[in-house]
Amino acid sequence: MDSSKPNLVLRYKADASKHGLLAMIATAPVWALWMPWVASWLGKAVLDGGFADSIDLFMLMLMFLGTTAAAIFAIVVCRDNTFEIGEQGIKIPIRFMLQSFGRVRFKWNALKSVAFQTDGKISVDPEDICFRFSKFSRVPLRLDGFDRDDVQKIMLAVQAYAPETRFLPELDQIKGLAKTQASIPMSFTKLWEEELNNRFGSTIFVPMEPGHELQNGRVKIVGQIAFGGLSAIYLAKLDNERLVVIKEAVVPQNADEASKEKALEMFAREAQLLLTLNHARIAQVYDHFMEEGRNYLTLQYIEGKDLRSYVKENGPVPEEVVSRWAAEIADILVYLHSMTPAIIHRDLTPDNLVLARDGSISLIDFGAANAFMGTATGTLVGKQSYISPEQFRGKAAPSSDLYSLGGTLHFLLTGKDPEALAVSHPRQINAVVSQEMDALVSALTEQETEDRLCSAEEAASGARSIAASHRTKMQVMAHHGS
């Protein structure tokens, strides 16, 4: 799924919109039949009498046609009752254009505050919610226009995508926003919604500010790199000397004691497992510690540009380069999958792979990794476009990382995120992609694990074969050129 597409589509119910739509339907015989018929009759009269002598009839025809067009536009406005929320921003219904100065789409960095109000005043028992995108651009809404679950989802999305946004008053002071339980839906988008809800829980996660100190001042936060769910990633200084990456994770406070203990046990087990990794192209884990109820990992800081940023700046990557990078990434997976037990990364995306200064690819983020414990149910993590069907069902396997690798190659070759839960064919978007590379990507993203490539070794071999083919072509071209 392209990141520009909405991840959440929520319905806003408003009486004015419903009444307007009913009025338009009731008057449809007038504006949809009679007015166009009269306009056509006037148009014929203008043609028969000549424009110069029929200017009044022409203006009357335009008025009738304009009224019909306005009625059609009114129906479009009244029917548009969706809020679309995705990584790129938020889209509001068309009828709020006046309050938002003609705009219906806003990027997250434009959202300044979310206010809960009653009669225009901030309230802990609100009737309205008001989004302020700038000094003058405000969108006030009735809270009862949304389902309670939908209000919860909007707040979670704001926290995830616009963490700097102010809530007036603070969310933990507002009545009626407690998490509600829902059955697990089966569509892709709803699965994502449920996962978003589960990851946030009812805990209000507040990331650390620059200057915050951990381990009695040994670790000092320099700035936030990323934030989402109940975790955050920071750039920090260790012992006031070298730069490191700090990963922070919180166990939801609303979880029962048994779940909390199990989560803490898994955190510790994962940290110990990652501390044993030793690969030149995997960010090294230095330490694991707990402080004030939060779990932390200290990781090696690798200077470079993540592949998503690289593609955004430079566009799709040439296939000869992608084939080399693909072999390097597959080699990393070979190492992880050969561990005992095998380590499944579960979150292999362009965001977690960095082009280091020496031109090689390094894996920088291991927050989603877990030991593969037979048939144990795993946690759903990772960007939805890169998650395999079996991982969505909670049964991640080493082949799930191969699916994510295929999605990553699709992004590198096309500049677009792959369609979620689908076999990827980058050649359909970028005709320059060879049939061999398209076949490799499609084999990596097969929906059934038995149809997918068998191993990371096989993926690395396929990528190297394509890279060798490109080198041969370059040598032939150089020979003929000389």
Protein Blocks (a to p, Z undefined) as FASTA:
>chain_A
ZZkbcfbdcddddfklmmmmmmmmmmmmmmmmmmmmmmmmmmmmmmmnopklmmmmmmmm
mmmmmmmmmmmmmmmmmmmmcdcddfkbccddfklmmmnnopabdcfklpmbdcddeehi
acfbdfbdcddfbfklccdddfklpcfklmmmmmmmmmmmmmmbccdddfklpghiaccd
ddddfbfklmmmmmmmmmnmmadcddddehiagehhlaccfbdfbdchjbdcddddehhi
agcddddddddfkbcfklmmmmmmmmmmmmmmmmmpccfkbccdfbdcdeehiacddddd
dedddfklmmmmnopadfklmmmmmmmmmmmmmmmmmpccdddeklacfklpccdfkopa
cdfbfklgccdehjaccddedjfklpcfklmnopacfklmmmmmmmmmmmmmnopacdeh
iacdfklmmmmbcfklmmmmmmmmpfblklmcfbfklmmmmmmmmmmmmmmmmmmmmmmm
ZZ
